[in-house]
């Protein structure tokens, strides 16, 4: 029986997909014909540099053994964005956002600017907490992003920040902290790769 691609709309769909041996968002890693092809060519990364434990965590998430969303944090340059982009490349239908793009989409007069967040089966939001001062627009944009992923996509998302979950609560309050950190939390370790 062939592998069918399912949208994530609920537990029944996930259960059906799992009977066929895969999670709806997940490409076939064990398929010998799987070929790595970056979806976002203009953003550099090497999937071989992603921590082995983090890839294991992603496998567990995709298999339904852990809860979404995935919250990644760690020092600057340790490979969080690289990991998020690699995960996008390993999923069927993904989008990669940073907080500034989400703020732009929130205030856009074009309603289609927001649709990719709801329509993609896998989404990454990067650069959370990247500013010293948090404006209300940033809080609103992150909240709408997380609410959209929860409502339409069963919380399947990766949130990336330099800050530990406790600092997110301090910066954004409990409402945002609850949305971003209600699933699996993973600390990315390692030295700043940008510094060589």
N, C-alpha and C positions, 0 to 999 in steps of 0.2 A: 504494500500500500504506500502511495506517495505521501510526502510531507505536505500538508496544507498550511497556508499562512493565515493566522487568525488575528483579528484586532483584539486588543485587551478591552473587554467591556464587562467582565465579571468573572467570578470564580468558576462558573460552569465552563466558560471558554478555556480557562487555564487548565481545568481538569481534562477537558477533551483533548487539548493539545498535548498534555503530559501523557495521555494514553498512547500518543503517537511518538513519544520519546523526546519532546522538546517543549520549551516555553514559547509562547507566541512571538515574543520579540527577538528570539535568539536564532542566529544563524547556526548552521550545522558545523561545529568545530571538528567533530569527528568524521566528517565527510571528507574523503580523500580529494574530492574535487574542489573543496573550499579554497578560494584564493583571496588573500588579503588585498583589498582595494580601498584606499582612503576615499571617504565621501567628501571630505573637506580639504581639497588639495592645497589650498593656500595657507593652511596652518600646519606647521611641521611637528612631527612626533614619530616615535619609533615604538611600536607595540612591544618589541622585545625588551624595552626598558621599564615596562610596567611591572611593579612588584608582583612576584609569584603568588604571595598570599592574597593580594588584592584581586588577581585574576581568579583565584579559588573562591573568593567571596562573591565575585560577579557570577561565577558558575552556580553557586548556591542560591543566589537571588533568582537567577534565570530558571532554576529548577524548582522554585517555589519553597525552598528550605529555609529561607530567611525573608524578613519583611522589607518591603519597599517603603519609603525611598531610601537610597544610599546617601549618607552624608560623609563626604571626604574632607578631611582637614589635615593641615601640616604646614611646615615652614615654607616660605617662598622658594620656588625653584626646585622643589623635591619631586616633581613629576605628577602633580594632581591634574593639571590641564591635559598633559600627555595621556594620562589614564582615561580621563573623560572622553577625549577624542578617539582613543583606541576603542573604547566601549561603543561609541557611536558607529565606528567602522564595523563592529562585530554584530550589529543589530540590523534588522531589516529596514526599518523606517524611522530615522532618528533626526533630531535637530539639536544644535549646540547654540546656546545663548550666553551672553554675559549680562550683568545687571543693567548696564547702560542701554543695551538693545531692548531689554524688557521695559525699561522706563519709556523709551521712545515709542514702543508699541502701545503702551498704556495710554499715551497722550496723542497718538496718531488719530487723524480723522478717518483713516481708512480701516474699516472693521476687519479686512482681510489680513492686516498686519498681525493680528492676534491669533488667527486660525491655526497656524502651524503648531502652536503650543498645545492646542487641544487635539489636533489631527494626527500628530506623529505618535507612534507607539512607544518611543523612547526619547527622553529629553534630558539634556544636561544644562544646568544653570551655574555659571562660573562667576568668580569675582564677588562673592557675597562678603560684605563687610570690608570692602576695599577702600573705603573712605574713612577719614577720622571722624567726620560729622555725618550722621545719618539723617537725611531729609525725609519728610513724610512721603514724598513721591517714591522714594526707594522702598520704604516699608510697604506702601500700597502695591507697587509693582511685584515685589517678591510674594506678597500675600496672594495676589491674583494669579500669579504663575503657579504657586503651590495648590491653590484651590482648584484651578483648572485641571492640573494633573490628577488631583484626587477625584474630581467629579467625572472626568471623561476617560482617564487612563489608569485607574486603579492604583494611583500613587507611584507609578513606574517613572522614576526620575532619579537623577544624581545631582546633588547640591554640593558645590565646591567652595571652600573658604580657607583662608589662612588661620581662622579662629576656631578654637575648641568650642564645643556646644555651650559651655557655660558663658563664654564671651558673647555668643550669639544672643543668648537670653538677655544679657546686659545691654547689648547694642540695640536690639530690635524688640525686646519684650517677649513675654511668654507665648503670645499668640503665634508669632513667627517661629520661635524656637520649637513649639509643639508641632508645627507643620513640617519643619525641615528635619527634625531629629526624632521623629516618631517611629522610624524604622531601624535600619542598620547603620551603625556609626563605625568609621574606619579611619585610623590615623596613618597617613602616609609618612614614612620616615626617609631619611637620607639627606645627603648634602645638597646644596644649591648647585644644580647642574649648569646653570647659566654662568657660574663663576669658574667653570672648568674644573 
